[in-house]
Every structure is written in C-alpha cells, then in structure tokens.
Amino acid sequence: MEALRRPMIAEDSVQYSLFLVPPYPSDTKDREKCLQQYIERILAQFAPLLTQYIWQNQPFSIKYMPEKGVMPAHIRGCTNFGDNVEDEWFIVYLIQQITKVFPELAARIEDNDGEFLLIEAAECLPKWLNPDSSTNRVFFFQGEFHIIPVPRNPAETPWLPKGTLTIPQAVNLLSTHPETCLAAEPIRKALGKRLKGYPLKIQSNLHRAHCYIPAGIAAMLKLRPDLVAPAVLAFYLRDPIDLQACRTFSTFPPETRVMASVTFTRCLYAQLLQQRFTADRRSGFTLPPRSHPKFKAHELGIKLAHGFEIMCSKCTKRSSEPGAPVCNNPLWKGFLNSLKKNDYFKGELEGSARYKELMRMAESFFQQSAAITQSSSALLPGEEVLQLLESTPYSLEELKKEESSLPAEDSERWLEMTPEELEQLLEEATGRGIQSAAHGGAEGEEKEEQEEEEESYSLSAVTHSMKAFINKVSTHEGAELPWSSSGSQIKFDVNSMASAFEKILGGPSSAPDEELDSDDLEDDDDIDYDDEDLLGSDDEPGGDSNSGALGNLRAYMAEMDRELAGTNIGKSFSTHSKADAGAADLSRDSGHDDKGDEEDGDDNNEDLQAAGGAVPLDLDFNLVSNLLESFSSQEGLAGPASNILHSMGVRLPHNTDKS
C-alpha cells in the first residue's frame, strides 16, 4: 500500500532524495541544521560543474524536507528535464558523486517511470526484482549502486525484514550491511557504462554556432549563457498569440544585430535548427539568399531573437528596480565561504575579469538553486532578461569589433548517422560489436574474418538453440531464454499432469461441465518437460491409473494422423530420404553423383506410403531450412527469424547467394 501512496512524479521529471545514514542527530532541530549544512556543502562542492551547465527546463536544486509520517527528514529535489534526457543522467551522475563525497548520505532517484536505473540494467536483474518488489530497495550509497535483497531464508538472514521496507529500515540496512546490499557487478557495470564520460561529457554535449542576433541578446548571453534554453523553448513552443508580439520588436530591434558565437546544448541546437519559420515582414528581420555563406547564422539569429522577444512579452510587469542583491541573502555568505574552501576561483585575483565572471556565474547559480528554495517569488526568465538589459551596459561598436575574432563553429556531423553507424550503435547497446571493434584493421582483414566465420559456422547451433528454447515453459510474464534458468532440480508431479490431460481430452474422470483452470497447470519457470515425464514410467507408482489418459492421448494423435493422411500437408515437409538428397546436392562439388540414390529414396517413400507406413521426417532439416528461408526473405531487415535467433544468442551470417 505504501507504493500506492507514493506521490506521482510529473512527466519528464526526475526526483532525487538524500537521507542521513545512522548514526545521526536524534533531536529534530539538530537534524534540520545538519541537513541544511549538507545542502550548502553540496552546492559549493559541485558549483564548478553546475555553474557551467545549460539546463533544458529546470536546474538541479535541493531543499530541506521535514519529517512526515514514516518519511524521515531529508533533502529532496525535483528537475523537469523536458526533451533532453542527458539532463536526467547528469543528475544521476551528480547523485552518485554526492554519496561518494559525503558517505554519510544515501540517495534514491526515480522519474515518472519509477526505478529507471533498473531499466538500464534490465538484462542483469535478479528474477525477484520487479516494480512491486523494488520499493525502497534501490539506493546510491558511498558512490556505489545498492539493491537491498529480499529474505529468502529467514534463518540465514534474520536481519532482513519481510514485506515492503520503510526508508528508516532501508537506510539502517545500508549502514549495517553495505557489502550484502551492494548490487551485483553486472548491474553496476551496466549502470557505469551509461554514466561513462562524465564530467567531460558535459562539454562534448555542447554546440557552438554563429548567430546574427540583436546586440542586447549577444551581451546577455556573454553573462548568462544558460538563458539560451528558455529562449529556444519559447520559440519551439510558440503559438499564433506569441507571434503577435513579434510583429514589432520593441525589446530587441533588428537594426542592432551583430554576429556572435552562441553556445547551445545539442538538444537545443537541434530543436532550433529543425524548425521551419518565416518571420513577419513587419518585424524588420530579413534573410539573405540561401547561397549566402552566412545564411544559417542569419536564420538561427532570427529564430533566437523571436524566442527572446516572446519570452519578454509574457512578463506582466517591467520593474525598473533591480531585485535584491544576492549578498543580502543569509545563506550567501556561507555559500561563498564554501566556494573559496573548494578553490572555486582557482587562485584568480579578486577584481580581475576572470574572477568577476566566476562570481557572476556563482551568483546566478545561487539564485536558481539555493535562493529559489527559500522563496516563492522566483523571477521568470523574461523578467531576468529585462533586468539584465537595464543593469548591464554594452557597446554596439565593441560587439561589432569582436566579430572578426569569433571562435570557429562546431561541426554538425553529430546530426547525421549512416546505416553502418546505427548498426554499430545498436550492437554496442546490446553488448555485441565490442569484439569486432577491437579487431579493427583494413577492409581486407574484415572480409577474411567474415569468410572464416561463415566457413566455421555450424547450422547445428540453430537446431540445438531452438530445441532448448522450445523445451522451456513460458508463463504469463513471457518466454524464458534457455540460458536464463537456474538449472535447479524440479520434482515433476505425474499425477497432476495426467489429471490435466484427462480434463483436456475429456476423460472419464472429468465432469461434463468442468473446465480446466489455469491454476491446475504448473507455471514454474524452470520446469523442463521430457518425453519420459509426459509418458510416465512403469516403475513410478500410479502408472496404471494414468494408462487411460495416455491411451486417450494416443487415440487422439492417431485420429489426427488419419485426417491429415488425405491431404498434401505431408509433402511440404522433407523426409529423411529427401534430406539426404539435399545433403547430396551440397556434396556434388566433390564429384559424387547421388541422383540414383535420390530416385531410390523417392521410390522407397512411395512404397512406404502405398503400404500405409509413415515416412519419418527430418525435423532438424525442416527447422533449419524454414528458418533460413524466413531469414533470407527479410533481406537484411528485422524480422521474426532474426529476432528469435538473436534472442537465443545465434547470429546468422548475411546471405551472399544472389540466386
């Protein structure tokens, strides 16, 4: 019931919570003071990363949450990442690092999909772990991923409580049994693979482009690069009412346009670039011909200017009085001292240009992440833009002089992907392709390796894998792959199976109106049914009582054979003789002529059929030939044959026979 009472998380949002690990202050006020100090220390510790990050919708922010019911006092934050899922994974990296730097804290993180970290490692999870059983069991602690197990044998693990855990119970278990709660290595590797590259990945996720924009926007973006995000979103989500404010640009006149270098995230740049837009003639914004070398810069500048104008037009008031200085906030002094202790200013002299730039970034970050949690009067992005315009002087001449020394634009190669790159990306995501990437080499070497692989490939692997797959028992949760079972011994109940057959076949012991319930059949995932189990054994007790059911089954199968004997269905399958003839065709290159043997085989089949005997089928040959025919008809695309074989670990070579 606790899972049902959990607050719903908004779509495209991630929620993160930090809890104190015992021992912690028992007094409520002392605990609150301790958590408030952790907030200041966390923000100061990670300010170098957070101040330079451009968020899609909302920034990373944390605040103190008092005790409520069984939920202890803790630190919580919630961020809407919108269309940029990289914001969510950057927060996951931050939470992991917070628990590493501050080992007294344990963290949980989830989004509207629930425990999305488990989705990333879905192929490595234990069977017992599902959305219902994972409540309050998934944590980051001491920089590592932890999953609190469920008690399987209470005698061996008496310290594990039964049922759904509460947060205090979970945090206490992490403190007392961290090694036992540590997630398995494959799970931690899968998660580490997704987080690989941070914090350097922050810079690689940025894109710098030249934009022909009004001077006021260029001056603001030099001070606050993060304001490009709300401007792009304002343009991206525009409606006809928003565009009415862009008929006459009162805030950013087009006559003041200059060429400037603007830093976007890749998500923001793609959103802005792919939008088709024609400016209103009354706005004063015009585009040069498409053949112009700066056409893209003019087009991006028009879109960005419209976004800023729309953003400012939504402000209900334009106060000429700037907001209260950050230094008046009681938390700012402690935050600034923490920044100096963590060498945020990197030895820059106070008053230097670089020192002032770092200070402006710190003040902006503090206003968004710290001060906003203490007051509900946070400024809208448009209001921040208007205040910056009024408080920040700029020189149009200086901005025009800087046009000649702009940094080069970044390549747009990441916007394109060839089919080969997509295939490689999919192989890496599924764990394949790592070995082939390690080989490298020239194209000739790759062809030789491919030829060797095809020559050494055995079709018997297809039949073995398919038989192993068919012999497994599926449940309502889906089919189980052959290698995913535990291999433990299962006791087969012959009487239950015989009773089930009697109900299916309408045996004498079944009532006329009695129906077979799904609970009457075994649904254990690890049951392997053999022929001996189905037909029983003479040595087993109760074999005589099952003879009636087995007789009904044989009679049922015999009746099916008689009905199919009058059709041509049997001719669609290959018998042992035909399969031998097919194998003979493959050996003709060796100089053998099996034509006479094939004719003899056909004569023997006809003699057997005339005599009423059943010609034995070559099941392996039929299975492989049908799979290969289905695989070939896919023509390299995804299809049922390749999906089934890939799920069983079988990868067929490409069909090089064009005939």
N, C-alpha and C positions, 0 to 999 in steps of 0.2 A: 504493500500500500504506500510505502514511502516513495517508491518510484513514481507512483501516480500523482503524488503531491508535489513532485519537483516542479519548480517554476519553468514555464516554457521559455525557450530561448528564441529570439526573433530570427527570421530567415537571414542568411548570410552574416551571422554574428557568431562570435566566439566568446565564451565566458570562462574566466580563469579565477581560481581561488587559492589562497595561500594560508596554511594553517600552522600554528605553532606546534612543535613536537615536544612531548613531555621530556624533562620537567619544565614547566612554565609557571609564571606567577599565578598564585591561587586567587589573589584579590582582583576584582573586576577592573578597578581603576588602574592598577599596576599593569594588568594585561593590555588595557587600551593604550597606555603610554608606551608599552613595549612595541605594540604593533604600529603605532604612529612613527616611532623611531625607525622601524624597519622600512616603512614607506619612504621616508626621507633618504635612508641609506640606499635603497634600491634605485630610486630615481637618480641619485647622484652617481651611483656606480655605473649605470648604463646610459647616462646622459650623452657620452660621446657617440653612441650608436643611435640613440633616439632623436637627437637634435638634427641629424643629417638625413633622417628617413622621411620620405614623402608618402603619406598615407592616402589610401584611396578615398575613404569616407571619414573614419574616426581614428584618432590616435590611441596609442596604448595609454591607459590611465588606470590607476588603482586608488582605492579608498578604504577606510576602515568600516567594517560592518559589525554592529554589536551582536551580542548573543541573543538568539531567538529560538526558544524551544530546545530541541536536541542539537541544533546547529550552534557550535561554539563561536565566539568572537573570532573574526578572521579578516583577511584582506581580500577584496574582490575587485574585479574589473570586467568590463564588457566592451568589445570593439566590433563595430559593423565594418566588415572588410569589403562589402559590395561585390564587384566583379573580379577583384584582384585577390585570388586565393593565396598569393605569395605573402600578403599581409598576415594571414592566419598562421602560416608556417613560420614566419618570422617571430610571431608571438610565442609559438611553441618553442622555438629556439631560446627566446628570452626567458621563458618559464623554466626551461631546463637549466640554463645558466644561473638563474636566481637561486634555485635549490642547490646548485653546486657551490656558489659563492657563499650562500647562507645555509649551511647544513641543518640549522635549527628549524627550517621551514619545509613543509611538504605541500605539494601543489596538485590540484586537479584542473583539467581543462577539457571542455566539451563545447560542441556547437549544436545547431538545430538538428543535426543527425545523431546526436548522442556522443558516445565514445568514439570519435572519428579516428583517434590514434590506433584503435584496434582494427579499423578498416584497412589501414595501411599495412598491417601485418596479418591480414586475414588468413593467409595460407599457412601460417605458423602457429595459430592459436590452438590451445587445447580444446577438446570437444565440449567440455563442460561450460566453456566461456561463451555466453551469448548476451544479447541486450538485457535480458531479465536478470541474469546472474552476475552481471558486471557492476551493479550499483555499488558505489563507494568502495570499489576494489582496485581502481586504476589510478596510480599516482606517479608523480616525479618526486624522487627523494634522493638527496645528495648527488644530484646530477644524473641519476640512473632511472630507468623505467622500471616500475614495480607493479606487480599484479598479485594481490593478496589471494592465496588459494582457498578453495573450499575444503572443509574437513571430509576426507574420505573414510578414514578410520579414526573415530574419536579417541580410541585408546592410545594411538600413537601421537596424535596432535590434540591433546586436551586444551591447548591454549587457543585453538581456533573456534570461535563461537559459531553456532549454527544460524542459518537464516540470513536475512539481509543485515549488513553491518551498518552501524551508525558512524558518523565521522569521528567522534572521540574513540570508538573502538578501533577503527581503521588506523588512525594516527598512532595509537598506542601500540598496535601490532607492528607498524613500520619502525617504531623506536626500539622495540624489544627483539624483533626477529627480522632484521633487514635482509640477511642472506637468504632466508627461506622465502621472503616475499619478492626477491629480485626476479624479474621476468627472464624467461629462457633466452639464451644467446641468439637464436634465430629471430626472435621477436625484436630484440634490441638492435640487431643488425639491420632488420628491415626498416625500423624507425630511424636509425642512424643514417641509412642511405638516403632517406628523404630530407634529412637535415644537413646532409653533407654540403659543404661550401660556404656556410655562414661563418663569420660575418662578411667575408669577402663577396659573397653573393649579392649583398646589398648594392654594391657599386656596379656589378655586372647586370643588374636588373634595371639600371637607369639608361636613358637615351637622351643624348644632347642633339638638338636641332636648331637651325637658324630660323627665326621668325621675324617677320616685318610687322611690328606692333607699335602702338602709341607709346610715347616716351614715359608716361606715368606708369604703365604696366611694366616696362623694362626696368625702371628704377625700383619698383616694389619687389619684383622677383629677385633682384640682387640682394635685398634684405630678407625676404621671406620666400624662398623657393617653394615651400610647401603650399602656398596659395594657388599654385597652378592646378592642384587637384580639384578644389571646389569650382574653379572657373571652367575646367574641362567638363565636369559633371553638369554644370548649369547649361552649357551648350549641348551636351549629349542628351539631356532630358528636357530640352526646350519644347514649348508649345506655342501656338499662334499668339496667345496673350503675352508671352515673354518677348516675342519678337517685336511687339508694338513699341517697346521701349528702345528698340534698336533702329527705329526709323531716323531718329536724330540722336547722335551720340553726344550727350551733354557732359558726361564724365570723362570719356576718353576720345577726344576729337581725332579724326583720321589724319589731319594736317600735321600732327606731331609724330608721325610714325618714323621709327628708326629700326635698323637691323640689329637684332640682339640674339644671343645664344641662350636658349631656354632648356632647362633640364626637366624631363618627364620621367615617369616610370614607363616601362614598356607597355603596360596595360593602358595607361592614359594616352600615350602616343598613338597606339593602335586605334583607340576609340575616337580620337580627334582626326586621325588621318583618313579613316574609312568612311567618315560622314560626308555625304554629298550635300553641298549647300551653295546657294546663290544669294548674295547679300541684296538687300533692298537698295534701289537706286538712290533713294533719298538719304541713305546713310552716309554717302560720300566714299565708301570703300569700293574700289575697282580692282580688277585683276588684270595682269598683263597677259599676252598670248601664252598658250601652253608651251610654245617653243622657247619662251624666255628662260634663261638659266636660273632665275630666282623665282620661278612660278610657284614652286612648292612652298617656299618661305612666305610669299605673299598670301597663299591660300591658308596656310597654318595660322598666320598672323590675323587674318580676318576672322577665322573661327574662334581663336583665343580672345580677341577683342570683344566679340559678341558675347562670349561666356562671362567675361568680367563685367560688361555692361548689364547683362541680365542679372548677375549676382548683386550688383549695387542697386539696381532698380527695385529689388524686393525689400530693401531696407525701409522701414516705416518712418524712421527719423534720421536726420543727419546732424548730429550734435557737433558743434564746433569745439566743444570742450573735450580734451582727451581723457581717457579713462584713468583710474587711479594708478599711480606708479606701482611697479612690482615690488619695489623696496618697502612699500607700506604694508605689505602682507606679512603677518607674523612668522610665516613658515619660510620666507625667502632667505632670511639670514642664516638659518640652519642649513638650508639647501645650498647656498653659496659656499659656506664653510666646507660642506661635504664635497663640493666640486673641487675646491682647492686641495683638499686632502687626497683626492683621487687624481691629481695632476691633470685636470681637465684643460687648463690653459697652456699646458706643455711649455712652461717657462717663458711665455711671452710677457714682455714688459707691460705693466698697466698703463693704458693710454695709447698703446700702439694700435695700428689699423687692424692687425690680426686679433689682438686682444678685444677690441671693440666688436669685431664681427662675431667672435665666440660668445661674448657677453650677450649680444642681441639674440643669438640662437638659443642660449640658455634661458633668457627671459621669455622668449616665445614658447619654448617647450614647457617652462614652468606654468605659464598662463593656461596652456592647453591641458596639461596632465595633472598638475597639482592644485592650482588655484581654482580650477573649474569644479573640482570635487567639493570645495568648501562653500560654493555659492551657486545659486541657480541663475544668476544674471550674466551668464556667459555671452560674449558677443557673437553675433552671426558673422560668417566670413565676409559678407558685404560690408558690415559695419567696421570690421578690422581694416578692410581695404580703404574705406573712406577716411578713417583716422590716420592711416599711414600716408595717404595723399596729402592731408592737411599738415602733418607733422614732419614730413620728410621732403626737404627741398632737393631739386635736381636741376641739372643744366642740360638743355637740349643740345647745345654745342658740344659739350663733353661726351655725351652719348653718341653723337654722330662721329666724333673722332675715334671712338672705340670700335667702330665698325670695321676698320682696317686691321685690327688685331684680334678678331674673334677666334676662338678655338675651332678646330675642324669639327664638322658634323660626324656623328657616329654612323656606322654602316647599318643599312636596313636589311642586311642579309638574314637576320633572325626572323623577319616577317615571312620568309619563303621557306618551303620544305619540299624536297624532292621525294618521290615514292621510295627511293632507297633509304633516305634518312628516316622516313616514317617507319619503314620496316625495321631498321636498326633500333629506333626508339622503342618500338613495341617489343622487340626481342630483349632489350635491356630491361624493360619493365617486367617481363615475365621470367627474368633470370637467365635467359638464353642469350647467345651472342657475345658473352663475355670471353669465352674461349676463342671464338673466331676473331674477335677484335684483338686479342693478344697475339695471334699469329702474324697479322699484318702481311707485309710483303707485296710483291708485284702481282699483277693480274695473272701472269702465267702460273705462279705458285698457287694462287687461289683456285685456278682451274684444275691443276694437278690434284690438290687436296679434295676438290669436289668429285673428280673422277675416281680417286681412291675410295672415297666414302661410298659412292654409288656401287663400285665393284665389290666392296666388302659388306654391302648391305644385305641382310637376310630377311626374306619375307616371312620366315617362321616367327620373327618377333611380333608380327602383326597378329598371327593366329594365337600365339601364347598370351599376348596382352588382351585380346578380345575375349578369350575364354576366361581369363582371370576376372575380367570386368563383368561378364555375364554371370559368373558363379557367385558374385556378390549380391546381397539382398538390399534393395533400396527401401527407403521409408518415405514418410510424408515430407521429410526435410531434403530429399533429393538423393541421387545416386552417389554411392561412395566409391572413390577410386581404389583400385586393388591394393596399392601400397600404403594406404592411409589407415588400414585396420591395425589393431593391436596384436593380432595373431594369438590371442589367448584362447584356451580350450573352452569350447561351448558344449554343454550337455544337450543333446538332441532328444526331444520327447517324441518318440514314435507314436504313442497313443494319441497325442494331440494332433499330429499330422494326419493320422488315419481318420480321426473324427472329422477333421476339416474336409478330407476328401469325400467322406460319406455325405456331408452336408452339401458339397458342391455337386456330386453325382446323383444325389437323391437316393442314397442307400436306405436299407430297411430300418435303420435306427433313427433316421431323421424324420421329423414330423412334417406333414404336408405344408403347413403354413409357416414353418420355422425358417428363418433367414439367417444367413451367416453374418455375424457381427465382426467388425474389424478387429475387436479385441481378442477374437478366437485365434487369430494368426499371430505367430511370433514376429515381432518387429525389431528384434535386436539387430544392431548394425553389423555385428561381427559374426553372424551365423553363416557358415558355408555348407550348402546342401550338396551332398554327394549322392550318386546313384544308389549306393548301398543304404544310405539313410532313407531315401524315398521308398525303396522296395523292401526295406526291412531285412532282417537276418533270421535264419532259422534258429540260431542259438539264443536270440533275445526272447525274454518272456513276453507273452501277449502276441506272438507272431500268428497264432491260429485265429485270434479274434480279428486280425487285420486282413485275412485272406479274402474275405468277402469284398472289402473295399478295393483291394488290389485287383481282384477279378473284374469288378465293375470298371476299373480304370483301363484294363487291357481290352475289355469288350468295347469300351468307348473308342479307344485308339484303333481297334480293328475296323469298327464301323466307319471311322474317318478314312482309313485306307481304302475301303471298298468304294466309298463315294468319289474319292479322288482318282481311282483307277480308270474311270471312264472319261477323264479329262486329259488335256495336253499339258497340265502343270508339270508333270514329271519330266517332260522333255526339256524344260527350261533349266534343269539342273544338270550338272556334269557328274557322271558316274566315275567309278574308278578306272574303267577302260578308257573313257574319253579324257580323263585327266592324264592318264599315262600317254595317250596320243598327243595331248598338248605339250607334255614334257618332251616327247619325242621331237615335236616341231622345233623346240628350242635347241635340240642337240643335233640338228641337221648340219650345222656348220662343221661338225666333227666327221662327217662323211657317212653317217648311219642313215639308212632308209627304213623307216618304220611304217611305210604305207601298208605293207601286208599285215603287220601286226594290228594297225588301226582297223583294217577291214575285218580281221578276225575278231577284234574286240566288238565291233558293231554286230557281227553275226552272233556272237555269244550273247550280247544284250537282247537281240531279237529272240534267240532261243529261250532265254530265261523268261522274257515277258510272255512268250507264247505258252510256256509251261506254267504260267501263273506265279512264278517266283519274283521276288523283289530284287531289283538290281541295286547293290549298295552304292550310296552316294559318297563322293569325296567331299566331306564337309569343309576341310581346310582349303581345298582348291576353290570351291564355290565362294567361300568367305573372302579370300584374297582377291579373286577375280572381280567380284561385285564391288569391293571397296576400291580397287584400282580404277574400275570403270567410273565410279562416282567421283573419285578424286580427280581423274583426268577431265571429267565434264565440268569441273569447277573453273578450269582454265586459269589457275593461279590465284583465284579469289577465295574468300572464306566460304565455307560450306559445311554440311553435316559430316562428311567423311573426314576432312582435315580437323574439324573441331573435336570429334570423338577421339581420333588418333593422338592429337596433341595433348588432350587431357590425360591420356594414358602414357605419355612420355614417348610416343612413337612419332618420328618425323620423317615422312617420305621424301625422297629426292624429287626434283621437278621432272616432269615428263618431257624428255628430249626427243621422243619419237613423234615426228610430224605426220606420219601416215595415218 
